[in-house]
Amino acid sequence: MNPALTQFGAQMSHLTGVRAIMKDIIETLRAGSGQEFINLSAGNPVILPEVEQLWRDCTAELLAGPEYGEVVCRYGSSQGYQPLIDAVRTDFNQRYGLNLTDRNILITPGSQSIYFYAANAFGGYTTSKQLKNIVLPLSPDYTGYGGVSLIPEAVVACKPTLDIDTAAHRFKYRPDFSQLSIDQSTGCVIFSRPCNPTGNVLTDDEVKKIADLAAAFDAPVFVDSAYGPPFPSLNFTEMTPIFGGNIVHCMSLSKAGLPGERIGIAIGDEKLIQVLECFQTNMCIHSPRYGQAIATRAITSGALADISINVIRPYYQSKFAIVESTLEQAMPKDLPWFLHRGEGAIFAWLWLKDLPMTDWELYQELKKVGVIVVPGSSFFPGLREDWQHKHECLRISLTATNDEIETAMKRLAQMVEKLYQSVDS
């Protein structure tokens, strides 16, 4: 069959960003002909024994409990499993001194769905044909934002400023408020904190400034906290979740060990939550209830927050330290390489200034020496400016073993040194 696709059908049937690259990576691994690869592309969290045991224990409690049939054998509320909503409300009110009610919380099938609902409820064309933009205030950012809108031209990103420490070979992206355009054409704002792919954490003041700019135009701000506290707490620097006003705090339990169950949590103003809930009702009725039921137990007991701080965070923070120390030892001091400051998430982000080839070409060359990373140009959705920097970065996953990360960084350093030497000679 060769059915005709609508505009939306054509758009949604194509892979975007990292998903397209992952297809190439899978084919590379399959056709390896005995070559062993160190795969530093994965976004899948490592299965940590303590985390897996937590979910096994919660599952055993659910199986033994009287509500099992009610959880898995019946439909539920579109808003979410009520005990989970209660658990989130209680935890956040106690932890952050909030005054949340049930109506401030929505449970979704993963946080990606929140951004899809938001992008298409608040972004795109209004009934009067006015285009409302989905603004990404800091670029690079999560590649998935490039595919959330059914109106691709609505996604608009802002080029950042670079805070560079040349001597230390470190840098950090910061929002450029002189270039950030939030006005009557803005439908909503979305950004991740900590950021996938860079690990960047916007400061409290930066978040509040973005929210204030958007509030002037009644535009909601969706803060993607898939790596933030209190679970999975993959912030390596102090940060405070910010609530209230036009901010919708969005969470995921994927990096807390439940990526297979697709559980997202949105916390915000009741009117905004109601719009998202209606969107969800029409899309999929409700999020899967099994995962919600075991998450209820993990949150209520305090075990999930505890294991996030004491197991998940130190695991990935130690991996970043290996990337950092190995590059410092292996990279020539006179080359213009810069590692983004490790402030959170499960990735490292490397910028190779004046790289003699594109990031995609370097990705292909690294495969020849058995190292797979992700080209950075996939992480600039909505940034229309022709910026060389977009083609000079790599995302490095922290999900491999210590030895694999160290070996891969040494191979990368050798490759990069040869590339720059070939230009100089």
N, C-alpha and C positions, 0 to 999 in steps of 0.2 A: 504493500500500500504506500501511497505517497500523498497523504492528506494535506490540504492547504492549511497553513498556520496563520493565525491572526498576528497582529503586531506583538501582542503580549506573548503569544505562543512562541513566536520566533525568538524573542528576547530570552524567555525563560528556558528555552531548550538548548541554549549554548552555555558551555562552562566559562566561568570568568575567573580572573586572578589566579590564586594559588591552585584552585581546583583543576585548571587547565594544565598547570605545571605538574601537578601530582599524577596526571595521566601519563606524562612523559617519564616521570620517576618510576612509576609502576612498570612501564614497558622496559625501562633500563634495567631494573632489577630482574625482570623475567628473562631478558636476553643477555644476561651477564656472562654467559659461557664460562662459568667457573670463577669469574672475578669476584672477589669479596669487596663489598662496599661498606663504608661507614656512613650510615644514613643520618644526616643531621637536618632532615627536612620535616620530621614528624611534628604534628601539632597534637597528636594523641598523648595524653599524660601517661607516665610510667605507672604500672600497676604496683604500688607499694604494698608490702604485706600487711602493714598495720591498717592501711586504708581499706584494702579488700576485706580484712577480717571485720572491720566495723560494719561494712555493708552486709556481710554474711550474718553477723549477729542480729542486725536489724531485720533481715529477711526471716531468720529463724523465729524472732518474736512475732512478726506478722503472721507467719504460717501457723504458729501456735495460738494466736489470738482469735477472739470471737468475731472480729470485724473483717477477716480475710475475704469471705464471700461477698460482703458488701463492697469491699474495695475493688475486687477484680471482676465481679460478675454483674455489676450494675453500672449504668451511666451515672455521672455526677454533675455537679454544678460547673458551668462554664468558667466561673471565677477561680475554681480550684477546690481541692480537697480541704474541707473546713478545718480538720485538725492541723494541717500544715499551715494554713492561713493563720490560725490561732498561735501556732508555735513561732512563726516569723514575727507576728505582731508583738507577742510577749517578749521575745528575745531582743528585738530592736528597741522596744520601748524601755526596757531595762538597761540595755547596753549603751544606748545613745541618748537617753533621756527624752525620747519622742512621745508623742501622744497619738499614735496610729490607731485607726479603727479597722475593722474588717474591710471597709470599702476603699481603703488606701492600698490594697494588695491584690495582685493578679498573678496566678500561676500559669505559665505557658510551656509549650513543648520546646524548651531550650530558649536561650536569650536571643538567638538569631531571629526567631519568630517575632519577638518584641519589635525589633528594628524593621522588619517587614511590615508589620501592622502600622507602626508609627510613620514610616516613610510614605506609605500609601494612604494613610488617613489624613496626614498633615502636609504631605508633599505632593507635587504633581499639579494638575490643572483644576482650578476651582470651577464651580458651576457657571461662573461668569468668564471662564476661559483664561483666567490669570494664572501664570505659572508660579507656584510656590516652591522654593528651593529647599533641599535638604542640605544643610551647611555642615561641612566637616572642618572645624576650626583649626585643626592641626594635622598636617600631612608630613610624613606618611602615617597611615592608620590602618585599622583592620581591613583586609582586602574584601571581606564579605560585604562591606557597605556599598561596594560597587554594584552589587547585584540585587539589593533590597528594593529598589524602586522600579515600578512598572513604567516609569517615565525616566529613561536614562539621563536626559539632559537636565533633570532636576537636581542631580547630585553635584554639588559644587564644593571643592576643597580650597583651603587657603595655604599658600606657601609659608613655611615657618621662617623664623630666624634661627641661626645656628650659634650656640654658645660653645666656642672652641677653646680647649686647653691644649695648645700645640705641644708644649713640653711633655705633657703627660699622655699624649695621644688619646685624649678623651674629648667627647663633645656631647651636647644635649640640645634637642629641639625645644623651641619655645614658641608659643603662638605669637604671631605678628599682628598686634592689635591695630597698627596703622594700615594694614591691608585687609583685615577681617571685615567682611561686608555682611552685617546683619541689619536688615531693614524691612520694609513692608513686603518685600518679595520673599522673605524667609518663612517657610512653613514649620520647620523644626531644626534642631541642632543635635548632632550625634558625635560622640567621641568616646574613646576607651581610656580607662584609668585604673590600674597600670595599662600601658598601651601594648597591644599586639600589632606590630612586630618588634618595637624598639625597646620596650621596658620602661618608657618614659612615664613619669607621674606628674601631671599638671599640679601646680600648687593650689592650695585652698583659695588664695586670692585670684588666681587665673580662672578657676572654676566659677567663682562668684562673679567675676567681671563678665565672663561669657554669659552667665545666666541673667545678669542685670541687663546686658545689651539685648538679649532675646526677649526678656520680660516686657520691654518697652513696646514690643510689637506682638504681644500675646503669643509668642512662639515657645513651645515646650522644648526643654533640653534633656536629652536622653544620655545619661552617663553610664557607659558600658563598664560595669565592675566585675566582669567575668574572672578577673584575677585579684580582685580586691578583698579587703576584710569585710565581715568576720570569717567568711569561708569563700574561697580557699586561702585567703590571707597571703597571697603570693606577692606582697609588697615588701621589698628589701629596704625601704626607707619609710620613715614615719609618714602616715597619711590618714586623713580623717574623711570618711564618707560624708557627703553634704546632702541634706534633705530639705524639703519644703519649697514653697513658691512654685515656680514653673519647672523645677527639676524632677525628673523621673529617674530614680535610682534603680538600675537594672543589674540583676545578678544571674549567675549560672552555677549549677552544681557539677558541671562537666569536669573542671579541673580539681574538684574535690572528690573525684573518683567515680562519678556517675555519668560519663558522657553517653553511655548507651541508653540511658533512661530519658534523656532530653527534658531537663527541668530548668525552666527559667523563672525568675521572680521579678516582678515590676512593683516598685513602691513609689507612690506619688499622689498628687491631688485626685480627689474622688472623680471629678469630671473627666480628667485625662484617662484614668484607669477604666472608667465606664466606656469610653470610646474604644479603647483597646480590647476590652472584654467583648463588646458587640462584634468587633472585627473577628475575634477568635471564635465566637459562636458560629459565625457564617463560614469560617475556614475549616474548623476541625472539631467543633463541639467543646472539647476540653482536653487538657494535657493528660497523658497516661497516669493512672491513679496508683499503680503499684509503686513506681518510683517515688511518688509523693508520700505514700504511706511510710516507706522506710526512711525517707528524709525527715519526716516528722519526728521519728524516734531519735535520730542522730542529732537533730537540733535541740529538741526538748531536753535531752540528757546532758547537753553541753559537750558531748563527745566530738561532734564535728568541728566546733570552733577550737577545741583543745588540740585535736589531731592536725588541724590546719596550721596552727602556730608551731607545734612541737615536732611535726613529722614532715608535712608537705613543704612548708617554706624553707626549712634548713636544707632539705634535700636539693632543691633547685638552686638555692643560693650558693651552695658548695660547688655545684656544677658551673655556675657562672664564674666563680673564683678560679676554676681550672682554665676556662677559656681565657680569662684575663691574664693570669700568670704565664700561661704558655705563649700567648701572643707577645707579651712583654719580653720574654726570653728569646723567642724565635724570629720576631719581626725586626728587620734592620731599623735602627733608630732614625736614619736619615730619610726614610720613606714616609709619604704623607698618608699614613693609615690612622684611623680614629675609631675607637670603640665607643658606642653609646653608653653613657653611664648606666650601670646596672641598678635600676630602681624597682624592678619587679617583673612579673610574668615568667614564661619558661623558654625565653629566647634571648640570644645575644644579637646585636645589630652592628655590623661592621661597615664603615665607610672608607673606601679606597679612593681618595681624591686624585683626580686626573688619571684614573684608570685607563691604561692603553687600549682596552677593549670594552665592550658592553658587559653588563652584569650577566646577561644571558650567555654570552660567549665564554665568560669566565666559568660560569656554571658547567658548561660543556667541557671545558678544559679540566676542571676539578674532577669530573667523572672519570677522566682518563687515569687519574691517580687514586681512584677508589673513594672519593669523597663526594657526597651529595649534600648540597645546601639549597636554599631557595633564592633565586634572583630577586633583588629588592624592588625592581620596577613594578612588580605586581601590587605593591602596597601604597600606591598613590592614586586611588580612585577619586575621580572628580577634579583632579588637578590638571587643568588644560594647558598650563604654561609649559613651554618647552624648556625644561630645566635639566642640565647635564647631570646634576646630583642624583636624579632618579635612576640613572643607569650605572651608578658607582657603588651600590650597596648590596649587602648579602644578609639574609636572615639565617641564623645558626641555632638549631634546636638544642636544648639542654637535656634531651631525653636519652642520650647514649650513655655508655659506661664511662667512668673516669679515664680509663686507658684509651678508649676510642676517641673521646674528645681531645685528649692530649695529642694523640697520633694525628688526628685530622687537622688540628691547628698547626702542627709542624709541617704537614704536607702543604697546607694552604699558604703558609709563610714562604716556603721554598718556591712555590708556584708564583706567588706575587713578586718575590724578589727577582726572579728571572724575567717576568714581564716588564718590570720597570727598567731592568738592566738592558733589555733588548731595545728599548726606546733611546736610552742614553748612548748606546754604542754606535 
